[in-house]
Amino acid sequence: MDILARLANLPGALPGACAQGLIWGIMAIGVYLTYRILDVADLTVDGSFGTGGAVCVMCLLSGMNVWAALFIALLAGLATGLVTGLLHTFMGIPAILAGILTQLALYSINLKIMGKANQSINVDKYDLLISLRWVKEIALHNPIIMVILVSAVVIGVLYWFFGTELGCGIRATGSNPAMSRAQGINTSFNVVLGLAVSNGLVALSGALLSQYQGFADVSMGRGAIVIGLAAVIIGEALFSRIFHNFALKLVSVSLGAIIYYIVIQLVLTLGFDANLLKLLSASVVAVFLAVPYWKSKYFAKPAAKKAQKEDAKNA
């Protein structure tokens, strides 16, 4: 009976979970660009997410228009990705270490931007785009409706961009760098651009979350890469067989983030220890990452296994 009583509270919490999932879904799309398109392990995300929130809140506190604040937060994210890209391509630092270095530096930069570890912004005093207060209202400023519109614009722009010559070059760079260079594609430039675009989206997501929750915190991006990977992997696991178009793949990532937050809300509603949430997230990501390997090793047909062994011998 206690479980049923707790589950009765779940519908009231679902709008907030969906709104958070949509906001984090934009960040997850940024992770998808590096993880799947560029095939680069980028850990800048944990820092650039907080940078977007810090820049947005400080711009709003200075009296700036909300759209201008979001745009400047996006530019700040582009800059963080640019730094990681240059550390990787120009200085020859491995991508994962370049991301860690940028993330480490961004902690100090975010503190400097805000002046302290936490900056709050009141929805009654400032004109915000979204807020937790409006999550159950049926209006355009409802976070769910507004973030769906923002996500649709982001996905539309990315679909157009990755259909251009430059966008196809980025996809080719991630797919086969050696062949791309043989075709005259500047792979270093494409890696830097891809990282910049990815972290720009991450910062935009951080800016939206800071408005939604009413504050920016220097540690708000901690663990963001795990949430992003969880959204990507859940989206692929559930929708990869029906979503083949590039735009729909981005939609599946956003849906993966929503499902992730609904599951988290369900687990919390059932009384799961909130201190163990990060452990749960890491476990979910680890299992979903292992599934393709387990499938190929333990559940593949004999002919497929034989072909894999022959490939291994030839290699």
Buried (B, 14 or more C-beta within 10 A) or exposed (E): EEEEEBEEEBEEBBBBBBBBBBBBBBBBBBBBBBBBBBBBBBBBBBBBBBBBBBBBBBBBBEEBEBEEBBBBBBBBBBBBBBBBBBBBBEEEBEBEBBBBBBBEBBBEBBBEBBEEEEBEBEBEEBEBBBBBBBBEBEEEEBBBBBBBEBBEEBBEEBBEEBEEEEBEBBBBBBEBBEEBBEEEBBBBBBBBBBBBBBBBBBBBBBBBBBBBBBBBBBEBBBBBBBBBBBBBBBBBBBBEEEBEEBBBBBBBBBBBBBBBBBBBBBBBBEEEEEEEBEEBBBEBBEEBEEEEEEEEEEEBEEEEBEEEEEEEEEE
